[in-house]
Amino acid sequence: MNATSPELPTPATSTVGDDVLLILPVRNLVLFPGMVMPLTVGRKGSVEAAQEAVRSDRPLGLLLQKDASVDEPGPDDLYRVGTVASVLRFVSAQDGAHHLVCQGEERFRVIDFIPGHPYLLARVERLPAAPETGVEIEARTLALRQQALQALELLPQTPAELVHAIQSTPSGSALADLIVSYMDLKPEEKQEVLELTDLSQRLTRVSELLARRIEVLKIQRDISQQTREKIDERQREFVLREQLKTIQKELGEDGEQAAEIEEIATAIAKAGMPPEVEEHARKELKRLERMSEASGEYPMLRTYLDWLTELPWNRLSTDTLDIAAARKVLDQDHWDLEKIKRRILEHLAVRKLAPAGKSPILCFVGPPGVGKTSLGQSIARAMGRQFVRVSLGGVHDEAEIRGHRRTYIGALPGNIIQAIRKAGTRNPVLMLDEMDKLGQGFHGDPSAALLEVLDPEQNHTFRDNYLAVPFDLSQVMFIATANVLDSIPGPLRDRMEVIELPGYTQEDKLEIARRYLIDRQLKACGLAPEQVEITDAALRELIDGYTREAGCRNLEREIGAVLRHVAVRVAEGEAGPHRIDAADIPAILGPRKFESELAMRTAMPGVATGLAWTPVGGDILFIEASRTPGNGKLILTGQLGDVMKESVQAALSLLKSRAERLGIDPASFDKHDIHVHVPAGAIPKDGPSAGVAMFVALASLHTGRCVRADTAMTGEISLRGLVLPVGGIKEKVVAAHRAGIRRVMLPARNRKDYDDIPQSAREQLEFIWLDDVDQALQAVFECPQDDADALLADGG
């Protein structure tokens, strides 16, 4: 130690491990392993770190600042790779400055910084020297040594010591570090070499930098001393550019890059961008022009400009505003769905009268298989627009909608912008499929990102994170689809016009099979229409006995199975034509999969048929009640929810209050346990709409009278005996019609839903409108007495 060394303070930490380094931030210089470099430190934290290193005889970790103007750098202001340096000398001058002489030992990478110290302290990973084995490394080392000696010869005065050092350094790693240390490079370029742990890559990069320097020295050698003294910073950049062009010319890249830049400039001019977007694109093009193709950012910027130029900024498809032609297209593609067809024709009429109007945002809600997705394609065909579909099922990242920022490797725009680019026009029909299946994760909420997309007041300036410029989505016709609305957030649901698609009746399915499904499956099986005939009776058998669904997907599968059976026979040489009737179906598909259980389920007192709504359409629901000797306990099974359990309690209380007028002994309720079960037991059930069926089942149980097998019912009950309205009337009635029910009992206050029920169901079903539960009992009991109504006359 030098005699002028100061008295060192007590350290903040008593001991540190070998993997912990005292960090010394440095400006505008990079120390390489094996090099000796003088430093001057003046910042308080740096002085204390140097003093602690000297006092504890520990090395320092030198890290380059990203921004040299920061006075007190923190962990975020420093690069993560630096050099372990031992302090050879520490001197404090009289002017308050502290001088160090450090020697680099090895590279290190910061794992994390340790807070709570007056100086920077970090846990690090030391990076060992790369192995120098192999013919390739030896060849690269030899070439780099010759290149360095060539550069030294171009200097006005050749330093003999440096020539000797380069000639006597056998190690490729040490040679690369030595050359970079003495080269006139920016600190960021030296830091780049320092971070290259792969020796082959490091030798290659140093060779590239040295080649550029040699070209500059050659140009400078030809310039007179007087001219060289007048070169300012701009002229120096010009010289570097000329040198870069010379290198590119030697590599044969200059003409290719110039043609590429010209191609992009032409594409920007033809893209029809808004003025602010075009200005931004040309600014990025200038950056690309100044950038070397070897730069890592070059392909990223090129891809970004490709996205900007390929988007349809001013390309709009012309709407087909012929209402009659649009109606014809919709009728060709889909059976029924009159409400939706009417809404599309209304939109076309409005567009014809007010071309500047905004496109609607529709949301089709209905069970699977009713044609929600295919309806979007028909709408696009009817309007003469392009159709693109974005599936939202399982999307849990906000960036899937709004895109990633360009700073990330592999960044891309979001699904909305990608779909617009695929469509090629700014006004396609864009279907957001499975809106209710959106997820939510730690990357953000994609449903929140859709709020801007689906708001006509905001989406004309939609800003994708990748593009970072506004894009007009106001001309896009968005169509969302969902099975249920409950899982769609309220603010998002509020932005859409909800249109419900019910399940199909048997007649609807028969018509759909005739018009669409058979033809589609004939093409799929390679059969001609004249080779096979499926009768209406066979189709009815498929609908009644082999499928039970709201949509038509399973029906199409069963038709496909029948036609594949015919295809086998045709392939074996039976020319046909082949006629498939109802009697042939069991031999092809096996026994019927679905049988009517109504007669069996209602053959005894205590069983009633209710109607239920499910996410996949309506369904029938059986309520079974039995009683055993006991003490008046109520047992509920079948995975009933809280609301349905309360409906059973309300029905039992109502029955007790009317026991005398129904001829029921009130004391029997205390002598028996009542068990109410709702099959199927594995499926959770909830809701108040089974109240009427619960009351009828309990009344049937206690009066000993059977409920009519052809009658189903729905409605909520009150303790006064009133029948209250419920939802899902259309779906429930369609399910009853599909199950063979002939009479349906509905709340009288649901008469407003009668017009929504399909015409075929209205014609074939008998509707009984209930104001109170007494009317329900009069309508459903099959009494052995000659006059069943006489028993209920007092209550009715």
Beta strands, then each sheet from edge to edge (+ up, - down):
strand 1: 20-26
strand 2: 36-41
strand 3: 60-64
strand 4: 81-92
strand 5: 98-114
strand 6: 121-127
strand 7: 361-365
strand 8: 387-391
strand 9: 429-433
strand 10: 462-463
strand 11: 470-471
strand 12: 477-482
strand 13: 497-500
strand 14: 532-534
strand 15: 578-580
strand 16: 607-614
strand 17: 617-629
strand 18: 634-637
strand 19: 672-677
strand 20: 706-707
strand 21: 711-713
strand 22: 716-717
strand 23: 723-724
strand 24: 743-747
strand 25: 766-770
strand 26: 781-782
sheet 1: 2+ 5- 4+ 3- 1- 6+
sheet 2: 8+ 9+ 12+ 7+ 13+
sheet 3: 10+ 11-
sheet 4: 14+ 15+
sheet 5: 16+ 17- 19+ 18+
sheet 6: 20+ 26-
sheet 7: 21+ 24+ 25+
sheet 8: 22+ 23-
end
